[in-house]
Amino acid sequence: MKGGKSAAEVFDEVGARYEEAFAHVPGQLAALDWLTARLDPGARVLDVGSGTGRPTAEVLARAGCAVTGIDVSAHMVDLARSRVPQARFEQADVRTYAPRQAPFDAVCSFFPLLVMSQPEVVAALERMASWVAPGGYLVLATVPGDISDLDIVWMGHEVTVSSLSPAQHLSVLAAAGLDVLEHHTALFRPEGGEPEEHFYCHARRPA
C-alpha cells in the first residue's frame, strides 16, 4: 500500500458495519445461487475475504458445503466464527495463504482484492485459480477499472486501492487455465454510500 491503513486495520475497525452495508448485494446473492446450484453436498469451498461470514459462508454452509473462510482482519474472523459456526475461519492473507487441503471444488472472491497493488491483484487471481480443482469453479466480484494505487475514502477510512479492468481479469483467468463461463457488470448503491460498479465473473477449471 502506498498510504493509509492496511486492509486488516480498516476491516478491524469497520467490522459489522460492512455486513450492514453489503450483506444484501443482489449480484453477490445471485452469484451464490448460481454456484450452489452446481455444487454437490459436501463440496469443499474456500471463501477469500470472508468478512463476517455473511452472506457467502452462511449461504454455502446452508447448502451443505464444507466452507473455509480466510480474512486478514482478526475482528472479522471472530465475527464470522460467531455468526456461521458451521464453517471454519482463519486469519490469513490471500497473498501468502498456503491452503492445507487444496484444491477446492470452488473458490469465492467477493471484493477482497481492492486494497492492494495491481501486481498483487494479478498474483492473487493466479493463486486463487491454482486452488480450483479440475471441474471446480472460481466465482469473483470486484469494483473494476484499470486503477493503480488510488487514494480514496471508503466507509470513513482513507485507503489506497487498485483494480483491473474486466478485460484484464478475463485475460488473467484464461492464462491461469480457467474457462470463463459468464461475466457482467452491475450497479449497486450501498446503504448511505455512493453507487458502485461491480464486475462479476464465473469461471471453471476444465475437468
ZADO-1210 file (C-alpha; in nm, 4 decimals, padded with zeros to 6 digits):
<atoms>
<atom x="00.0000" y="00.0000" z="00.0000" code="MET" pos="1"/>
<atom x="00.1131" y="00.3495" z="-00.0799" code="LYS" pos="2"/>
<atom x="-00.0593" y="00.5152" z="00.2115" code="GLY" pos="3"/>
<atom x="-00.3487" y="00.4927" z="00.4543" code="GLY" pos="4"/>
<atom x="-00.4223" y="00.1957" z="00.6737" code="LYS" pos="5"/>
<atom x="-00.3726" y="-00.1682" z="00.5899" code="SER" pos="6"/>
<atom x="-00.6712" y="-00.3783" z="00.4896" code="ALA" pos="7"/>
<atom x="-00.6518" y="-00.5588" z="00.8235" code="ALA" pos="8"/>
<atom x="-00.6632" y="-00.2311" z="01.0164" code="GLU" pos="9"/>
<atom x="-00.9503" y="-00.0939" z="00.8099" code="VAL" pos="10"/>
<atom x="-01.1659" y="-00.4047" z="00.8386" code="PHE" pos="11"/>
<atom x="-01.0891" y="-00.4478" z="01.2078" code="ASP" pos="12"/>
<atom x="-01.2458" y="-00.1043" z="01.2542" code="GLU" pos="13"/>
<atom x="-01.5300" y="-00.1395" z="01.0013" code="VAL" pos="14"/>
<atom x="-01.6392" y="-00.4729" z="01.1496" code="GLY" pos="15"/>
<atom x="-02.0114" y="-00.5420" z="01.1446" code="ALA" pos="16"/>
<atom x="-02.0836" y="-00.2160" z="00.9601" code="ARG" pos="17"/>
<atom x="-01.9559" y="-00.3873" z="00.6448" code="TYR" pos="18"/>
<atom x="-02.2237" y="-00.6537" z="00.6780" code="GLU" pos="19"/>
<atom x="-02.4905" y="-00.3883" z="00.7279" code="GLU" pos="20"/>
<atom x="-02.3886" y="-00.2163" z="00.4030" code="ALA" pos="21"/>
<atom x="-02.3009" y="-00.5148" z="00.1837" code="PHE" pos="22"/>
<atom x="-02.4797" y="-00.8284" z="00.3083" code="ALA" pos="23"/>
<atom x="-02.7606" y="-00.7946" z="00.0536" code="HIS" pos="24"/>
<atom x="-02.5862" y="-00.7126" z="-00.2737" code="VAL" pos="25"/>
<atom x="-02.8208" y="-00.8620" z="-00.5372" code="PRO" pos="26"/>
<atom x="-02.5385" y="-00.9585" z="-00.7737" code="GLY" pos="27"/>
<atom x="-02.3495" y="-01.1420" z="-00.4997" code="GLN" pos="28"/>
<atom x="-02.6585" y="-01.3297" z="-00.3848" code="LEU" pos="29"/>
<atom x="-02.7321" y="-01.4276" z="-00.7465" code="ALA" pos="30"/>
<atom x="-02.3727" y="-01.5490" z="-00.7890" code="ALA" pos="31"/>
<atom x="-02.4083" y="-01.7637" z="-00.4776" code="LEU" pos="32"/>
<atom x="-02.7330" y="-01.9106" z="-00.6098" code="ASP" pos="33"/>
<atom x="-02.5544" y="-01.9876" z="-00.9382" code="TRP" pos="34"/>
<atom x="-02.2691" y="-02.1591" z="-00.7557" code="LEU" pos="35"/>
<atom x="-02.4699" y="-02.3615" z="-00.5038" code="THR" pos="36"/>
<atom x="-02.6842" y="-02.4994" z="-00.7880" code="ALA" pos="37"/>
<atom x="-02.3655" y="-02.6528" z="-00.9325" code="ARG" pos="38"/>
<atom x="-02.2080" y="-02.7945" z="-00.6155" code="LEU" pos="39"/>
<atom x="-02.2767" y="-03.1299" z="-00.4548" code="ASP" pos="40"/>
<atom x="-02.3365" y="-03.1596" z="-00.0789" code="PRO" pos="41"/>
<atom x="-02.0033" y="-03.1751" z="00.0976" code="GLY" pos="42"/>
<atom x="-01.8257" y="-02.9714" z="-00.1703" code="ALA" pos="43"/>
<atom x="-01.5165" y="-02.8010" z="-00.0331" code="ARG" pos="44"/>
<atom x="-01.5293" y="-02.4241" z="-00.0801" code="VAL" pos="45"/>
<atom x="-01.2813" y="-02.1504" z="00.0062" code="LEU" pos="46"/>
<atom x="-01.4238" y="-01.8037" z="00.0782" code="ASP" pos="47"/>
<atom x="-01.1452" y="-01.5471" z="00.0282" code="VAL" pos="48"/>
<atom x="-01.2080" y="-01.2289" z="00.2246" code="GLY" pos="49"/>
<atom x="-01.4842" y="-01.3942" z="00.4243" code="SER" pos="50"/>
<atom x="-01.5619" y="-01.0885" z="00.6376" code="GLY" pos="51"/>
<atom x="-01.8399" y="-01.1502" z="00.8881" code="THR" pos="52"/>
<atom x="-01.9310" y="-01.4781" z="00.7186" code="GLY" pos="53"/>
<atom x="-02.2466" y="-01.3264" z="00.5720" code="ARG" pos="54"/>
<atom x="-02.3726" y="-01.3796" z="00.3165" code="PRO" pos="55"/>
<atom x="-02.1174" y="-01.6038" z="00.1422" code="THR" pos="56"/>
<atom x="-02.0077" y="-01.8597" z="00.4010" code="ALA" pos="57"/>
<atom x="-02.3549" y="-01.8730" z="00.5543" code="GLU" pos="58"/>
<atom x="-02.5266" y="-01.9418" z="00.2196" code="VAL" pos="59"/>
<atom x="-02.2698" y="-02.2055" z="00.1229" code="LEU" pos="60"/>
<atom x="-02.2831" y="-02.3790" z="00.4607" code="ALA" pos="61"/>
<atom x="-02.6630" y="-02.3906" z="00.4476" code="ARG" pos="62"/>
<atom x="-02.6300" y="-02.5573" z="00.1065" code="ALA" pos="63"/>
<atom x="-02.4266" y="-02.8341" z="00.2679" code="GLY" pos="64"/>
<atom x="-02.0806" y="-02.7225" z="00.1607" code="CYS" pos="65"/>
<atom x="-01.7687" y="-02.7611" z="00.3735" code="ALA" pos="66"/>
<atom x="-01.6609" y="-02.3987" z="00.3942" code="VAL" pos="67"/>
<atom x="-01.3256" y="-02.2488" z="00.4883" code="THR" pos="68"/>
<atom x="-01.3107" y="-01.8704" z="00.5108" code="GLY" pos="69"/>
<atom x="-00.9980" y="-01.6560" z="00.5262" code="ILE" pos="70"/>
<atom x="-00.9734" y="-01.2876" z="00.6092" code="ASP" pos="71"/>
<atom x="-00.6894" y="-01.0517" z="00.7015" code="VAL" pos="72"/>
<atom x="-00.8949" y="-00.8993" z="00.9833" code="SER" pos="73"/>
<atom x="-00.8867" y="-01.0771" z="01.3200" code="ALA" pos="74"/>
<atom x="-01.2063" y="-00.8970" z="01.4221" code="HIS" pos="75"/>
<atom x="-01.3868" y="-01.0138" z="01.1076" code="MET" pos="76"/>
<atom x="-01.2739" y="-01.3716" z="01.1734" code="VAL" pos="77"/>
<atom x="-01.4126" y="-01.3531" z="01.5274" code="ASP" pos="78"/>
<atom x="-01.7451" y="-01.2185" z="01.3972" code="LEU" pos="79"/>
<atom x="-01.7645" y="-01.4896" z="01.1312" code="ALA" pos="80"/>
<atom x="-01.6956" y="-01.7685" z="01.3804" code="ARG" pos="81"/>
<atom x="-01.9844" y="-01.6481" z="01.5954" code="SER" pos="82"/>
<atom x="-02.2247" y="-01.5894" z="01.3046" code="ARG" pos="83"/>
<atom x="-02.1512" y="-01.9028" z="01.0988" code="VAL" pos="84"/>
<atom x="-02.0285" y="-02.1697" z="01.3420" code="PRO" pos="85"/>
<atom x="-02.0791" y="-02.4471" z="01.0856" code="GLN" pos="86"/>
<atom x="-01.7907" y="-02.3065" z="00.8749" code="ALA" pos="87"/>
<atom x="-01.4206" y="-02.2781" z="00.9585" code="ARG" pos="88"/>
<atom x="-01.2441" y="-01.9406" z="00.9540" code="PHE" pos="89"/>
<atom x="-00.8778" y="-01.8450" z="00.9636" code="GLU" pos="90"/>
<atom x="-00.6975" y="-01.5130" z="00.9805" code="GLN" pos="91"/>
<atom x="-00.4902" y="-01.5209" z="00.6625" code="ALA" pos="92"/>
<atom x="-00.3880" y="-01.3062" z="00.3648" code="ASP" pos="93"/>
<atom x="-00.4625" y="-01.4365" z="00.0153" code="VAL" pos="94"/>
<atom x="-00.1199" y="-01.3113" z="-00.0918" code="ARG" pos="95"/>
<atom x="00.0596" y="-01.5546" z="00.1418" code="THR" pos="96"/>
<atom x="-00.2039" y="-01.8163" z="00.2321" code="TYR" pos="97"/>
<atom x="-00.0991" y="-02.1779" z="00.1804" code="ALA" pos="98"/>
<atom x="-00.4119" y="-02.3972" z="00.1861" code="PRO" pos="99"/>
<atom x="-00.3608" y="-02.7216" z="00.3715" code="ARG" pos="100"/>
<atom x="-00.6349" y="-02.9016" z="00.1808" code="GLN" pos="101"/>
<atom x="-00.6250" y="-02.7570" z="-00.1712" code="ALA" pos="102"/>
<atom x="-00.7586" y="-02.7943" z="-00.4315" code="PRO" pos="103"/>
<atom x="-01.1151" y="-02.6805" z="-00.3664" code="PHE" pos="104"/>
<atom x="-01.4364" y="-02.7568" z="-00.5520" code="ASP" pos="105"/>
<atom x="-01.4972" y="-02.3823" z="-00.5572" code="ALA" pos="106"/>
<atom x="-01.3225" y="-02.0615" z="-00.4587" code="VAL" pos="107"/>
<atom x="-01.5232" y="-01.7448" z="-00.3903" code="CYS" pos="108"/>
<atom x="-01.3714" y="-01.3976" z="-00.4014" code="SER" pos="109"/>
<atom x="-01.6222" y="-01.1200" z="-00.3347" code="PHE" pos="110"/>
<atom x="-01.4392" y="-00.7846" z="-00.3258" code="PHE" pos="111"/>
<atom x="-01.1275" y="-00.8774" z="-00.1198" code="PRO" pos="112"/>
<atom x="-00.8549" y="-00.7702" z="-00.3630" code="LEU" pos="113"/>
<atom x="-00.9045" y="-00.3941" z="-00.3820" code="LEU" pos="114"/>
<atom x="-00.6765" y="-00.2764" z="-00.1007" code="VAL" pos="115"/>
<atom x="-00.3535" y="-00.3910" z="-00.2662" code="MET" pos="116"/>
<atom x="-00.1404" y="-00.3067" z="-00.5697" code="SER" pos="117"/>
<atom x="-00.2182" y="-00.4088" z="-00.9284" code="GLN" pos="118"/>
<atom x="00.0619" y="-00.6699" z="-00.9376" code="PRO" pos="119"/>
<atom x="-00.0728" y="-00.8123" z="-00.6112" code="GLU" pos="120"/>
<atom x="-00.4236" y="-00.8307" z="-00.7606" code="VAL" pos="121"/>
<atom x="-00.2886" y="-01.0265" z="-01.0573" code="VAL" pos="122"/>
<atom x="-00.0879" y="-01.2579" z="-00.8314" code="ALA" pos="123"/>
<atom x="-00.3896" y="-01.3145" z="-00.6038" code="ALA" pos="124"/>
<atom x="-00.6081" y="-01.4074" z="-00.9013" code="LEU" pos="125"/>
<atom x="-00.3425" y="-01.6532" z="-01.0189" code="GLU" pos="126"/>
<atom x="-00.3122" y="-01.8025" z="-00.6694" code="ARG" pos="127"/>
<atom x="-00.6881" y="-01.8439" z="-00.6315" code="MET" pos="128"/>
<atom x="-00.7147" y="-02.0028" z="-00.9759" code="ALA" pos="129"/>
<atom x="-00.4444" y="-02.2535" z="-00.8784" code="SER" pos="130"/>
<atom x="-00.6555" y="-02.3664" z="-00.5826" code="TRP" pos="131"/>
<atom x="-00.9508" y="-02.4694" z="-00.8013" code="VAL" pos="132"/>
<atom x="-00.9825" y="-02.8440" z="-00.8591" code="ALA" pos="133"/>
<atom x="-01.0451" y="-02.9849" z="-01.2076" code="PRO" pos="134"/>
<atom x="-01.4135" y="-02.9327" z="-01.2749" code="GLY" pos="135"/>
<atom x="-01.4298" y="-02.6726" z="-00.9959" code="GLY" pos="136"/>
<atom x="-01.5337" y="-02.3089" z="-01.0021" code="TYR" pos="137"/>
<atom x="-01.3966" y="-01.9637" z="-00.9264" code="LEU" pos="138"/>
<atom x="-01.6654" y="-01.7038" z="-00.8634" code="VAL" pos="139"/>
<atom x="-01.5475" y="-01.3484" z="-00.8121" code="LEU" pos="140"/>
<atom x="-01.6706" y="-00.9935" z="-00.7838" code="ALA" pos="141"/>
<atom x="-01.4846" y="-00.6653" z="-00.7642" code="THR" pos="142"/>
<atom x="-01.5080" y="-00.2959" z="-00.8440" code="VAL" pos="143"/>
<atom x="-01.3480" y="-00.2943" z="-01.1908" code="PRO" pos="144"/>
<atom x="-01.1163" y="-00.0437" z="-01.3541" code="GLY" pos="145"/>
<atom x="-00.7577" y="-00.0048" z="-01.4644" code="ASP" pos="146"/>
<atom x="-00.6771" y="00.1574" z="-01.1291" code="ILE" pos="147"/>
<atom x="-00.3359" y="00.1668" z="-00.9615" code="SER" pos="148"/>
<atom x="-00.2740" y="00.2957" z="-00.6079" code="ASP" pos="149"/>
<atom x="-00.5667" y="00.5366" z="-00.5938" code="LEU" pos="150"/>
<atom x="-00.6236" y="00.7092" z="-00.2594" code="ASP" pos="151"/>
<atom x="-00.9918" y="00.7177" z="-00.1639" code="ILE" pos="152"/>
<atom x="-01.2113" y="00.7497" z="00.1436" code="VAL" pos="153"/>
<atom x="-01.4230" y="00.4375" z="00.1965" code="TRP" pos="154"/>
<atom x="-01.6625" y="00.3921" z="00.4877" code="MET" pos="155"/>
<atom x="-01.4866" y="00.6773" z="00.6647" code="GLY" pos="156"/>
<atom x="-01.1342" y="00.5388" z="00.6156" code="HIS" pos="157"/>
<atom x="-00.8531" y="00.6526" z="00.3896" code="GLU" pos="158"/>
<atom x="-00.7431" y="00.3563" z="00.1788" code="VAL" pos="159"/>
<atom x="-00.5270" y="00.3032" z="-00.1282" code="THR" pos="160"/>
<atom x="-00.6952" y="00.0836" z="-00.3861" code="VAL" pos="161"/>
<atom x="-00.6114" y="-00.0862" z="-00.7143" code="SER" pos="162"/>
<atom x="-00.8084" y="-00.2970" z="-00.9568" code="SER" pos="163"/>
<atom x="-00.8109" y="-00.4395" z="-01.3084" code="LEU" pos="164"/>
<atom x="-01.0476" y="-00.3775" z="-01.5955" code="SER" pos="165"/>
<atom x="-01.2951" y="-00.6545" z="-01.6831" code="PRO" pos="166"/>
<atom x="-01.0819" y="-00.7444" z="-01.9863" code="ALA" pos="167"/>
<atom x="-00.7705" y="-00.7696" z="-01.7693" code="GLN" pos="168"/>
<atom x="-00.9498" y="-01.0009" z="-01.5253" code="HIS" pos="169"/>
<atom x="-01.0609" y="-01.2263" z="-01.8102" code="LEU" pos="170"/>
<atom x="-00.7094" y="-01.2360" z="-01.9530" code="SER" pos="171"/>
<atom x="-00.5522" y="-01.3341" z="-01.6197" code="VAL" pos="172"/>
<atom x="-00.8069" y="-01.6095" z="-01.5567" code="LEU" pos="173"/>
<atom x="-00.7671" y="-01.7515" z="-01.9076" code="ALA" pos="174"/>
<atom x="-00.3879" y="-01.7543" z="-01.8703" code="ALA" pos="175"/>
<atom x="-00.4360" y="-01.9387" z="-01.5394" code="ALA" pos="176"/>
<atom x="-00.6184" y="-02.2186" z="-01.7202" code="GLY" pos="177"/>
<atom x="-00.9781" y="-02.1322" z="-01.6352" code="LEU" pos="178"/>
<atom x="-01.2708" y="-02.1163" z="-01.8767" code="ASP" pos="179"/>
<atom x="-01.4822" y="-01.8040" z="-01.8215" code="VAL" pos="180"/>
<atom x="-01.8457" y="-01.9126" z="-01.8308" code="LEU" pos="181"/>
<atom x="-02.0176" y="-01.5831" z="-01.7620" code="GLU" pos="182"/>
<atom x="-01.9352" y="-01.2240" z="-01.6738" code="HIS" pos="183"/>
<atom x="-02.1246" y="-00.8988" z="-01.6378" code="HIS" pos="184"/>
<atom x="-02.1284" y="-00.5647" z="-01.4599" code="THR" pos="185"/>
<atom x="-02.3991" y="-00.4231" z="-01.2342" code="ALA" pos="186"/>
<atom x="-02.4549" y="-00.1036" z="-01.0364" code="LEU" pos="187"/>
<atom x="-02.5028" y="-00.1203" z="-00.6597" code="PHE" pos="188"/>
<atom x="-02.5680" y="00.1568" z="-00.4097" code="ARG" pos="189"/>
<atom x="-02.4545" y="00.0667" z="-00.0552" code="PRO" pos="190"/>
<atom x="-02.6724" y="00.1899" z="00.2293" code="GLU" pos="191"/>
<atom x="-02.5680" y="00.5509" z="00.2827" code="GLY" pos="192"/>
<atom x="-02.2949" y="00.5322" z="00.0184" code="GLY" pos="193"/>
<atom x="-02.2182" y="00.6238" z="-00.3403" code="GLU" pos="194"/>
<atom x="-02.3171" y="00.3917" z="-00.6295" code="PRO" pos="195"/>
<atom x="-02.0519" y="00.1344" z="-00.7226" code="GLU" pos="196"/>
<atom x="-02.0000" y="-00.0568" z="-01.0443" code="GLU" pos="197"/>
<atom x="-01.9490" y="-00.4264" z="-00.9704" code="HIS" pos="198"/>
<atom x="-01.7907" y="-00.6807" z="-01.2034" code="PHE" pos="199"/>
<atom x="-01.8955" y="-01.0449" z="-01.1663" code="TYR" pos="200"/>
<atom x="-01.7216" y="-01.3416" z="-01.3234" code="CYS" pos="201"/>
<atom x="-01.7911" y="-01.7155" z="-01.3092" code="HIS" pos="202"/>
<atom x="-01.5099" y="-01.9411" z="-01.4274" code="ALA" pos="203"/>
<atom x="-01.4382" y="-02.3139" z="-01.4268" code="ARG" pos="204"/>
<atom x="-01.1287" y="-02.5278" z="-01.4456" code="ARG" pos="205"/>
<atom x="-01.1764" y="-02.7944" z="-01.7149" code="PRO" pos="206"/>
<atom x="-01.2279" y="-03.1413" z="-01.5728" code="ALA" pos="207"/>
</atoms>
